Amino acid sequence: MLLVILGGLLPAAADFGPPDVPYENVPYDGRFAFTRLRFTPSRWGPGDYAWGLDLKWNHDYPRSDSHLSKILQATTTIDVALEGTDIFALDDPELFRHPLAYVCEPGFWTMTEAEARSLREYMLKGGFVIVDDFRGPHWYAFVEGLGRVLADARLIPLEATHPIFDVFFRIDPYTIHHPYFAPGPPAYYGVFEDNDPTRRLMLVANYNSDISEYWEWSDTGFIPIELSNEAYKLGVDYVVYGMTH
Amino acid sequence: MEALFELLFKYRPTLFERGSLGLGVSWPVLVGLLVLAALLTPTLLRYSRARGKADGRDRVLLTGLRVALLGILVLSLCRPVLVLSTVVPQQSFVGVLVDDSLSMRIADDDGRARSEFVRATFGDPDSPLLEALEARFKLRYLRFAESAERVAGVDSLLFAGQLTDLATALARARQELSTVPLAGLVVVGDGADNTDGALTEVLVALRAAGVPVYAVGLGRERFERDLEVSRVEAPRAVLEDTTLVADVRLTHRGLAGERVQLVVEDGGRVVHTEDVELPVLGEIGVRVHATASEPGPRVFTFRVVPLEGEQVVENNRRDVLVRVVDREEKILYFEGEPRFEAKFLRRAVDGDDNLRVVTLLRTSENKFYRVGVDDAEELADGFPRTREELYRYRGLILGSIEASFFTGDQLRMIGDFVSERGGGLLMLGGRHSFSEGGYARTPVADALPVVLGEAEEVEPKRFFASVDVELTPFGRTHGITQLGATEAESAERWGALPPLSIVNPVSRAKPGAATLLTGTVDGQDTPQVVLAYQRYGSGKALAFTVQDSWQWQMNAEIPLDDTTHEGLWQQLLRWLVSDVPGPVRVMPSEDRVSPGRAVELRVEVRDEAFVRLNDAQVVAVVVDPAGHEREYPVEWSVERDGEYTTRFSTAAPGFYEARVEATRHGEPLGSATTWIEAAPLTTEYFGAERRTELLERVVDETGGRFYTEETVADLPEDLSYTESGSTVKERKELWNMPVLFLAALALACTEWGYRKWRALA
């Protein structure tokens, strides 16, 4: 009853604008810079951007992105830009200088026709997309959005034996559960060129999972370090695989 | 001029060249002349002292004139003679060598074929030249083309020989006539010599034997109108679907400004056409590109459509045998760090069935990720530590991997991979490449086509610059950098490509290197060397100094269906491994021969470390056009380590496949295959103008003389005055040469005129 009363007191949804996310991209110089895609989230809850508080695509930013960058620098020979990370809109031409990108909360992504076309070209030209942090019914919005990008794309389940889980660290991704709650066990899907699993993997999706949550809080003790380690291993594998395949 | 000489001196200059001068006066007469001179001396002295109106200059001049006149008189009285060796009629032989090749059919003498002169002169009994020769000599005829044989006369000649081997012909004639008194050899032909015969050695032998060679040059020295595909340079072997780059040289006479169409055919199928405007200068080079899409031995034809009024149309086309190989070439790509260049490079050649890039990727210290290996053993210990292991690959790509990663022996091994094994090395730009990777003064730096700065010259701060890539003039025509069907299309495509970036400032290519791409860097005066290569020992090394060529695939401005990136990398890597030898190589002496000619196969045998082996067992199996196999033992040549040779003869026209297999102690070392085509050749129609220079060289070095159809009438007399054959000495009187009388008359008249002018007595 209290919630209903409070809800009725709130202003109209259109009154809320997107929350401010200050960021400055790293100028391109050939090094690997962790790249996150931004999109306009679909409306959820009362008002746009959930009372003007939530962008969805920026979940765990910037700590998760910079933490993974440091781990990459420490464990691999990748030349990583540590002074910052990148955020690009789906149709930003500059995105094409960074052939590996991360998408958070795709269950809320929306895109214009130009954005969908740009992301399609990005993936078909050779870009690799990591999709993370979605669960349960978010699946439908993710699939709908993916269908706008690649109409014929099929999400093919990835076995734990897939090379992507063994390119740098050998891990069993199915042991990395959602840090908080999910209606089911983690699942991993891939989109391949021509829907052929023997060809190039263009997108990997962590369903019922949220590995960037682990990355974000790994330095606080909020999440057990063993779990964070596994999430980092998965992230490193994704990046190494995406940079070499 | 020669006629004037003969008018004044009684005989032709040749006789003076051949003979020696002497005096025919007998000793008593000579003594008498000396006594007479002694008696006249006081008179002359008195004459010289005579005084009158003459001054000193008059006396000197008049005395000189008088002495000269007396000198001529005395010389004539001494009976000067020309002593010549003259053949004894019908006791000496002359070998007549007649060119029996195809080029003698060329009708460049007012529509008359060169062969017609031969028939009219040496085949007609009423020919004055033949009559004169037969009156003095016994004639022996030889025909020559690819070989030389004795013939009874010129009537049996067909003028159908497909090659001309002048050296063999002269040697054969000398041998045939070695037992008879030989006055000389007469070569009748157009001077064509299109084999590798050892002409110099033969000429030296003839000169030593005192056999002069006379030459009768037939045909025009310069055609009025003719176009010729004078040269085609194309690789002998390429991978299937490779763009074949051929340099075609067109030579013309009198066709400046005309436009012609150059057509390239692969087995009769047109694969490229190009319009060419003929320049004022007599030749032009054209670089053409055509795709070699059919595997096996392929005959590529390069032809220009004949123009009206051309003297010879058979020289408008050339055929080149190209071995199109359908095999997978293994290239080792060693990358020091995961980076997008590695991903996109591998992806670019992923669809190329003839290239396999085996990737060894260092993902962390001493941790490697392998892609494309044959088995679990391959590269299991990282970068190869032995030559046997490294030399399994035909190409080596070094990515961003610092020199200090390698041991000293591995660095030397990489250098030897290029220089000794004959492999292709490519270094890519990256933070650990070139100078920034510490390669200066290493064996790898020696192989690279660019100059690396010393360690102290390397900027401590990371260098980064955007670079606009541009084609060099050389790059416009090179096969690696062709991005379009024509050079113009390719240049346009290059101009539209987005900039890349570099972290290795490289501005100097080595003196022997070829630079294909350069780059403009803001704030830098000297252009960046982007793509360059050089030959190094048996192999070649390339430097591609950008770090992100993948942007030509990913850039937002590049259309999705654009294949620039894939095409460039496929061309580059195919070129990198082109002509890289295996442990066993077979090379035919000629890859196109006329049916019936023999072919020598030269085989090189090495072990896995590419050390030449002399104790291998080598066998060649030749499959003729009918499919019949015949085995030939291949023996060590002794002249060079690891070199073996054998010969086989062709018969029917068609392709002959030669498969060579080498073993050692029963263990296979390797095999190689080549093809030879036996087909009627048109070599005779190329460079078909009369080669006076060659014929004059032959006669000059043997003491003979060169004639044309206009001057050949002098041949019998010149042949008569020779030291060769059965000869006698002949003395020809010179006292009555008109020139002596004219000189005496001129001196007397001059003296008389001078006295008259000076009013002297």
Interface residues (C-beta under 8 A of the other chain):
Chain A: Y28 D29 G30 F32 T75 T76 T77 I78 D79 P93 E94 L95 F96 R97 P99 L100 S118 E121 Y122 L124 K125 G126 G127 V167 F168 R200 V239 V240 G242 M243 T244 H245
Chain B: G336 E337 P338 R339 F340 A342 K343 F344 R346 R347 T359 L361 R362 T363 S364 E365 K367 Y369 V371 S400 R431 R462 F464 S501 V503 Q547 D548 W550 Q551 Q553 M554 N555 A556 E557 I558 L560
